Amino acid sequence: MAEKAHPHTRPGAAARAPVADRPAAVRNVVLVGPSGSGKTTLVEALALTAGAVNRAGRVEDGSTVSDHDETERRTHRSVQLSLVPVEWDGIKINLLDTPGYADFVGELRAGLRAADAALFVVSAADGVDGATRMAWEECEAVGMPRAIVVTHLEAARADYDHTASVCGEVFGAADPDAVLPLYLPLHGPAGPDGHAPVTGLLGLLSRRAHDYADGHRVERDPDPAESALLDGARDRLIEGIIAESEDEGLMEQYLAGGAAIDLKTLVGDLERAVARGTFHPVLMAAPAPPGARHGLGTVELLELITGGFPTPLEHPPVEVTAPDGSPRPALPCDPDGPLLAEVVKTSSDPYVGRVCLVRVFSGTLRPDETVHVSGHGLADRGHEDHDLDERTGALSAPFGRQQRPLPHAVAGDLACVSKLTRAETGDTLSATDDPLLMTPWEMPDPLLPLAVEAHGKADEDKLSQSLGRLAAEDPTLRVEQDPQTGQLVLWCLGEAHRDLTLERLRARHGVRVDAVPHRVGLRETFAGPAGGRGRHVKQSGGHGQFAVCEIEVEPLPAGSGIEFVDKVVGGSVPRAFIPSVEKGVRAQAARGLSAGFPLVDVRITLRDGKAHAVDSSDAAFQTAGSLALREAAAAARIDLLEPVAELTVTVPDDYLGPVMGDLSGRRGRVVGTEAAGPGRTLVRAEVPETEIDRYAVDLRSVSHGTGRFARSYLRHEPVPPQFADRVRERAAKGG
């Protein structure tokens, strides 16, 4: 069944996708910014200016190209990575729109992996948040070229000058002259509310005004009042560009005050500095008014992307190995080289099945060819290592819900591939005669547990397979069958990620589940030595039941488990029944003694007993062993043991106090702190697992979205007496 054309697609464009025949004609750009900063609206404005749509959609109407998922349309919020290819000046631009909400950071990481440059979107009304700073630092660490675009210029409290200044302070902390505006805003008459809208741009290098007042871009000379705005900002921009220039004589020429440096030289040096990732220009953009083709600043932004952002040819050679781990030479971006592509996203289409979005790093990918699919390194997420050959289906370029046919995808390009039934996000595609493997990118660890049960029998039959499909699409989802509690647990990144997972399970796979309280694996142990006598004697006509055993129980060091010792003398318990006593003792230990949690770390010694020549049996001595252990427990104090996790929390220094206080309120013990980079501290703490079920959500609140943490099981230790009743009650309710 064919897809309907997107309601805002230009007539005739629906069947055509931009096709790149060489890597130099491709730009891969990921949009980064917080939720609500205007990324999706900006993509829509760029698509309109580039002619990919004839009318821009609106997030509020659920009509944008990027947000085509039903959940996105309903919530007006991006929840997945979306590719929108457009063409400008003969260059194919792959715009990667990413969710801004922290729960979907896995989609952002996939977008960063597929891109060669990042466009940071900052609202002029809201400024820069902590999560955006962290994403900038991630890009900075790998040297990814970046630019900043300021949006929401139409908002009543928008202040472009202040926002550009904040961007310089935050993003240019190491080098303030490396983050500078390329344009100044031109304002129209103030409205009744006193807000003067931005109606144009003033080019600092070109000394030209770009007027968008009537909804169309008109280039003109600035008037005297506008020219007066140029000098100071223009001088600083030129100095910033020259400072990053590879021509050392340019600075001397500028400082000597001789002949002016021509515009072509400045623009060339600017573009090279942007492509190297050493200079980060600040631009502005706004959606086009109804009936207009060009949104404010969109032409300038497309020109920067095509002229200043790097081509895939400038991507460093990709490190690869053979699937068995043996070294192989790194591969440059060469369409004639060995095939190397990576699955950056998988999704399910109701008509064509699984669709994989891939980035081609080397070689040329073509439809209907057999490729080797290799996936390694994600076993901890439930993705077993796999190596197999599969035949690709059609290649296509996504555009909203459509898939537009592609004849091929050269090195550096992005494309969707159908019919790869076993490929998962993070897998490597290569030639069957030369299989290769890329190391998967770092995935955030899901740390919010959700225990679920199938709603009914029909749901139970489909649950396992459906969860497997969801996990194949989303490597930030971990599915676990807890070995201690037996619960089926979905580990998510946050509440929004949890809700989306349940919604997809229901809507895509027709499976309903019930969320149940998550239980933590508590244990019990003896606080001191004790003895017990188990007597199981029954007469009911014919053969009866007779077994008596006496045991001693003593505590052992943590981690010792259960040790059973036979010290019977004189044959009071026949040798044939000693294993029966042990079996009964161990069965009772597994069921628990005080609060129903497994007994651990004790030595149980069988000292004596009695047997009957006719009525003693295996079952009778199992029962007697169980009774003896229960009697010993009644005579001793039983300690409740809770699992303790080691937490490593990385947080900006501004939030260190609240985070430490929060850990203390969770019965946590801070065992050390250390510097974790400029303005950040790493806190190591030991915290009971019963206290951190929701820590993924709570830390985000306490640190305003800037904190990160990892957890690992450390040990079980006794619950303090004053908290034991509370922990038992919480465990009984499931957390």
N, C-alpha and C positions, 0 to 999 in steps of 0.2 A: 504494500500500500504506500503510495507516494505521499510525502509530506506536503502540506499546504504552504504556499509562499508566505513569508513573514509579512504582516500587514504594512510594514513600513519600508519594504524593499523596493528599490527603484525598478520600474518595469523593464524587463529584459536582463536585469542583473542577477536574477535568482539562479539562473543556470550556469553562471560563470563565476569562477573563483580566480583570484589573482594567482598566476603561475610564475614561479621563479626558475630560470634555467641556469643560474649560476649563483654561488653564495654571495657575491658582491651585491646582488640585487635583493638581499633579504636584510631586514632589521627585526630583531626579536626584543620586544620591550614589555616588561612587567610593570604594572601599576601597583604601587604600594601606598597604603594609608589606612587610617582608622575607619571604622564603620561610620557612614554618613559624611565622609569627607568629599564625596562627589566623584569617585573613580568611575562608576558605571555611567553616570551622566556625561563625564568627560569622554569616555569611549564612544558614546552615542554622538556627541558633538563632533568628534574627529571622523567618525564614519559618515556623518552628514557632509562635512566639508570635503571629504575625499570622494564623495559621490556613491558610496556603498549603500546608502539609504536615501530616500527622497523626502523623508520627514522623520525628525528625531522622536524616539519614544521617550516615555517618562517612567521613572522608577515608581512613582505613585500610582500610575495606571497599569503597571505590570506589563508594559509594552516595549521594553528595551531589548536589544539584541542579546546583551550579556546575560540578563536574568531571565532565562527561559524555563528554568525549573519551576514546577508548580509551587513548591515551598517558597521560592524566591518571590514569585508573583504575589503570593498571599501575604508574606511577611514584609515585603518591600526591603529585603536585605539579601545580599549575595551570600551564598553558602558553599559555593564551589568555584574552582578555577574555570574560566571561560576564555576561549580563544576567538577573537574577531579579526580576521585578516582584511586589510584595506590596501589600496594602492595609491601611491603619491609620487608623481614625477618619475614614473617607471620603476619605482622601488616597492616591493611587497613588504608591508609592515604587519607583523604578527603582534597584535595588541593582546596581552594577557591580563585580563581583569581578575583580581583576586579578592576574596572576602577580607573585610577589615576587622571582623570580630575575632577575638583571641581564640575561641574554640575551634576555628578553622585555619589555624596557623599551618597545618599540614598542607593545605591547598596553596598557601603563600610559598612554602618551601619548594613545592613542585614548580610553581611559576618562576621562582628564582633559578631553579635548575635549568629550566628551558630557555631562559632569557640571556641576552648578552648585555643588557643595560636595564636600569630601573628608573622609573619616573615616579618620584614621591609626590603624592597629592596631599596638600595642606589647605585646610579651610581657613579663609581670612577671618572667619567669625570665631573659630575654635582654637586655632593655633596648633602646636605640635604636642602630641601626647607621648607618654612614656613608651608605649609599644612601638610607635613609629621610630623613636630614638633607637630602640633595640634593633629594629629591622635595618636601620641605617648602619649601625655598627656591624651587623652581619655582612652587609654588602661591602662595607669598608674593609673588613677582614680578608675578603677574597679579591679585593681590588675591582669590584664591578663598577663600571661607569654609571653615574647618577646625575639626574637633574631634578629640579623641584618646580612644580606648577602650583600656583595659588588659585584656589577656587572660591566659590560662594562670595564673589565680589558684590553681588546684588543684595546681600544680607544687610539688614539695618545696622548691625554693629560691626560690619566688615571694616577692616583697616589694613590695606595692602602694605603700606609703608612699615607699619609695626610688625606685620607678619613676616615680611622680607627680612627685617632686622632680627627677629627671633630666629628665623631659619639660619641666618649667618652666625648667630651666637651658638645655636645648638649643633647644627651640622658642620659648622666651620670652627669648632672649638680648637682644633689643632692648627688650623690656618684660616683665619677670618677672611683673607683676601681670595680664598679659593671658592667661596660661596657668595656670588654677587648677582644682582638683577641685570638682565639684558635690556629690559624695558621699564619705563615709568608709566604709571596710569594717567590717562587724560580723563578728566571728570566733566560731566555735563551739568546743566543747571540743577540746583538742589530742589527736591520735591517738598511737599507740605510738611514732611517729617524732618526736614533739614538734611536728609541724606542725599549726597550728590553722586549719582551713579557713574560707574566707569564706562566711558563710551569709546575709548580708543587707547592706543599704545604709542609711546614715544621711544623710538629706537635710539639707544645710547651710542651705538657704533655708527649707524647709518645717518643719524641726525634727521630722520624722517618720521613723520607722524602717520600712524595707521588708524584711520577713523572708521569706526563701526557704528556710528550714531544712527544711521538709517537702516541698519541690518545687513549692510553690504560693506565689504572691505574697500576703503578708498585710501590710497597713499598720496600724501601731500607734504609740502614743506611746513614746518612748524611756524606758528605765529611768534612774534617777539616774546610774549609772556611764556609760551611753551619752551622757547629756546633758552630762556633764562634758567629753566629747571635742569638743563643738561649738564652744565660744566662740572660741578663737583662730582656727581655720580659717574659721569663719563670718564673723568680722569682716573678715578679709582678702579673702574672696570678695565681700562687700558693697562694700568699698572699690574692688575691681577693677571691679565692675559699674558703680558710680556714676562712676568715672573715665571710663568709655566712654559714659556717658549723655549724651543730647542736652539734657537738662534741667539747666542750669547751677546751678539753685537746689537741686538734690538734694544735692550735696556740702555746701553750706552748712547745710542742714537736718540732715544726718548729723553734721557736726562740731559743731554747736550742741548736740547731745545732747537735742533736744526730742522731739517726738512721733516714735515709731518709723515708719520707712518701711514701708508695707504690702507684703505679699507680692506682690500683683498687680502693683504698680509695679515691684518688683525683677525679677519674672519677665519682664514686658514689656520692660524695659530690657535684660535678659540676652538675650532672643531677638533683639531688634533689633541688638545688638552682634555676636551670632554671625552673623546674616544679612549684616551689613556686612563681616564678616571682620576685625573689630578685637578680638574676644575669642574665645578658643579653650578651651572647657571640657574637662576631663578626666573621663571616666566609666570604668566597669568593666563587664565582661560575662563570663559563663561559660555553657557549654551546659547545657541542662536534664538532670536525672537521668532515667533510664529511667522512662517512664510519666507524667512531668510535662509540663505545657504551656508553662511559662515558665522560660526560662533566667535565671539571675541577671543583673539589670541590663538585660534586653532590653526590658522595658516602658518603662523610663526612657529608653533609647536611642531607641526609636521615637517617644516623646513629644518628645524633642529634635529629631529629624529633621523631624517634622511641624510643630512649633511654632517651632523656631529656625532651621532651614536655609532658605535663600531659595527662593522660587518662580522658575520660568523668567521670570516677568514682570520680575524684578529683574536679569536678565542684560543686560549692556550691549548696545545696538543693534549688530547684526552688520555689519561692513564688507564691502561687496560691490562688484564691478565687472561690467561686461558681459564676455562671453567674449573680446572683442577688446581688453580692458583699459581701455575708456573708463569714467569714474567714474559711479557710481550712488549714490543716497542710501542711508545705512545703514538697516537694517530692524529695528524693535523686535519683540518677541514679541507677535504679534497673529494669532489664528486666522483672522481675516477678511482678513489682508493678503496680499501676493503670496507664492506658494509658494517656500520656501527650505528645503532639507534637505541634510544632508551624510552621505555614507556613512562611518561610522566603523569598519566591519568588514565583510569579505566572507568567506563560507565556502561549501563545497560540500556539498550534501545529496544522498545517493544517489537520492532519489525526486523531488525538485523542482528539482534543479540548483543554480545559484548563488543564495545567499540573502544579502541585504544588510541589515545593521543600520544604521538611519539615525536621526539626531537631527533633528527638525523644529524649525527656528528661527522660521519665519514661515509663515502660512497653515495649511491643513489638508490632509494627505495622505490620499487615498482609494484603495481598490483599483480595479484595472482602469481606470486613467486614463493618458493619454499625458503623459510628462514629458520635459523636456530634460535630458540627462546631459552634464555638462561636466567634463573633467579636464585641468588644466594645471599645469605647474610641477614635474613629476616625471620629466622626460625623462632626467635623469641616472641614474635608477633603472631605466631600460628601459620606462617608462610613457609612450608617445608622447601628445602632446596630442590630445584627441579631443572632438568636439561632435556629438551625435546625439540623435534622439528615440527613446524606447522606451516601450512600454506596460507598466505595472506589473501584477504578478499580485496574489495575495492579500496582505493585511496580517495580521501575526500578532505575538503576544507570545511570546518563547521561554520555556520552562520546562524546563530540562534538555534532553532530546532532543525534547521535544514542541514543536509550534508551535500556539499557541492562537489562534483567529481573532479579529481586531479589525475593527470596522466603520470605523474611521478613526484617525488620529493627529493631534491638534491641536498647534499651536505649543507647543514645550517638551517634547513627549513623545518617546519612543523606540519604534520598531517595526521589525519585520523585513519586508522586501519581497522577493517572489520574482519570477523571470522577467526580471530586468534582466541580460541576458546580457553586456552590454558594460561595466557599471558596475564600478569598482574602488574600493578603499579610498582615501578622500580626495576622491572625486568630489562634485560639487554637483548636486542635483536642483532643478529649477525649472520654471516654466510654459513651455510651448512658445512662447507668444506674448510672453514676457518673460524670455528666458534670462539667468541670473545666474551668477556665479562667486565662490566663497569661496577665499581663499588657504589652501592646505593647511597643516596644522600642521607644526611642525618634527619631522622624523623623525631618529632616530639613524642615523649613517652606519655601515654594516656594514664592518668592517675585518679580519675573519678570512677568508683565502682558502681555498677548497677546490676543487681541480681534480678533475674527474670525467670518466669515459668510460662510454659505454653498455656494459652487460654483454654484450649480444648484439644481433643484427640486429633482432629484434622490439622490443627496448628502444630502439634507435637511431631507429626509425621514429616512436616516440611521445614521445621525450625532449623535443624542442623545444616541442611543444604543452603537455605536462604542466608543464614549467618555467614557461611563460607563465602558466598558470593559478595556479600557486603564487605567482608574483610579483604577480599581480593581487590575491591575497588578502593578501599580506604585503609591504608597501612597505619593510620593513627587510631584505628579501632582494634582492640585486642579482645579475643573471645577466649574465655578460660573456664574449665570445669574445675572448681576448687577441690583439691584432693582431700582437704580436711572436713569441709562442711558439705561437700557434694553439690553445692549450688552452681548454677550456670551464671557466670558473671561477665558482663560487658564492661570493659574498661574504656572510658571515654575521656575527652579532653576538657569537658565542662558540661554544663546543663543544656546549652544550646546544641552541642554536638550529640548529647544523649537524646534529646527530643527529636533531632533530625534522623538519627539512627532508627528510632522506634517508628517514626513516620514512614521512612523508606521501607522498613520491614513490612509495614501494613499495606502501604499503597502499591509498592512495586512487586511484592512477593505474596501478598494476601495472607500474611501470617500475623496473628494477634498474640501478644504476650502480656502477662501481668507483671508489673514491677513488685517485687517483694523485698522486705528489709534485708540488707546485706549483713551476713553474719561473719564475725571474726573468729578464727580458730583458737579458742581458749583451751587450756589444759588444766589438769589437777595433779597434785602430788602430796605425799605425806610430809608433814612438817617435822615429824619425829618418829621413833620406832613404835611399833604396836604389834600385838598378837591377836589372832582370831581363830575360832574353832567353828568349822562347818559341819553340821550333822544333818544328814538327809536320810531319814528312816520312814518308810511307808509300808504298810501291810494291807493288801486289798484282795486277799485270796490268791492262791497260787503263788507264783514268784513275786516277791516284794521288791523294795528298793532299799539298799543299805550302803551308806558310805559316810565315814567320818574322817576329817583331816584337820590337822592343826598347823598353822603357818605363822611365821614372823615376817613383818614388813619393816624395812628400814630405808630411809631416803638415800639417794645417790646424787652425785654431781650432775648439773644440768647437761643435757645431751646424752645421758647414759641409756635412756630408754627403759625397758623392763627386763630385769634379769631374774630368771627362775633357777633356784638351787635346790637339789634333792639331798637332804641329810637324814633320810629315814634309816633307822637301824632296826635290825631284828625282823624285818619283813612285815611290820605292822600294816603297811600299805603295799600290797603286791606290786611287783615291778611292772606288771602289765597295765596297772591303773595310774601310775605316776604321770605319764603323758596326759591322761584324762584330767587329773587335777590341774596340770599346767594349762591345758586347753580351756578349762572353766575359768581359771584365774585371769587368763589373758582376754577372754571374751568379756568378763565383767569389767576389766580395766578399760577396754575399748568403749564400753557403754558409760563409764564414769561412775562416780560414787556420791558426790555431793551435789553437783549442779548439772550432771549429765555430760561432762566433757571428758575426753580421754585421759586416763591416768598415765603418767610418765615418770621416769627417773626414780625408780624404786627397785630394791632387791627383795624378792619374795622367796622365803626359804620354807620348804615343806619339812616339818620336824617329825610328825607322828600322825597316827590315824588308826582306823579300825576297818576291817572288812568282814564280809560274810561269805561263806563258801558258795552259797546258792544265790543270795539276793544282791550281791554287789555286781555292778556293771559299769561300763564306760560312762553312760549317761548319768548314773548316780554320782560318780566321783566328779564329773564336770559340775554338777549342781552343788556338791559339797565344797568344791574349790571356790565357786562363786560366793557361796554363803560365808565362807571363812574370810574372804577378802572384805566383804561388806561388814562383818563383825569387827574386823581390825580397824576399818575406817570409822566405825562408830566410837571406837575407843581412842581415836587420835584426832588431831587437828589437821584438816585437809586444806592445803593452800591452793588458791586459784592462781593459775599462771596465765599471763597475757603476753601476746607477741609485742615486742618492742621493735620499732623501725629506726634506722639511722636516716635522718633527714639532712640533706645539704641544701640550704636555701641561699640563693644569690639575690641580693636586693640592693637598690640604691641607698646610699647612706642616709638620705632624707627619711627613709621609712624603716631604718634599722631598729629604732626604739619600739615602734608599734609591733613590728614582727617579733622581736624578742619577748615583749609582753604577751603577745598572743600565744607563743610557744609555751610560756610559763603557765598560762591558763589552761593548757592542754596536758598538764602534768609532765611537760617536757623538761629535759635537762640539757642546757647548752654546754657542750664540751669543748668548744673552741670557735674562734673567729679568725678570719684572715682577709687581707686585701684581695679583691678579685678584679682588679683593674681600676682605672680612674673613677672615683666616686662610687665604688661598689664594694660590698662586703659579702663574703661567704660565711654563713653560719652553719656550724655542725651541731646537731642536737639529736638526742635520743628521746623518742616520743612513743607512748603506747599506741598501737594501731587502732584501738577502739576510739581514739580521740582525733583521728585524722582522715576519716572517711570523706569528709567534705573539704579537706584542706586545699584541694585544687581550686575550689570556688572561693573559699575564705581568704586565701593568700592574695588572690587577684583583687579582692575588695580592700584588704588592709594595705596593699602596696600600690593601689591604683593601676593595676595591670602591669606593673614593672617587675614583679618578683617571679622567680623561677625556682623550682625545687625538684629534687630527685629523692627517691626513697628506696631502701633495701632492707630486707629482714635482717635483724641483728641477733635476737635471742628471745626466749621466753623468760619472764621473771615474775616473782610473786606480786600480786596486786596488794597494795597497802590496805590494811584492815578497814580503814575509814572509807575506802572507795570500793571495797569488794562487793557490797550489796548493790551499789549502783551499777557496777560493771556486769554483775550477774543479771540484773534486770534488763540492762541495755542489750546484753548478748541474747537473752531470751526473746527480746522483741526484734532482734536482728539489727543492732547498731543504733 
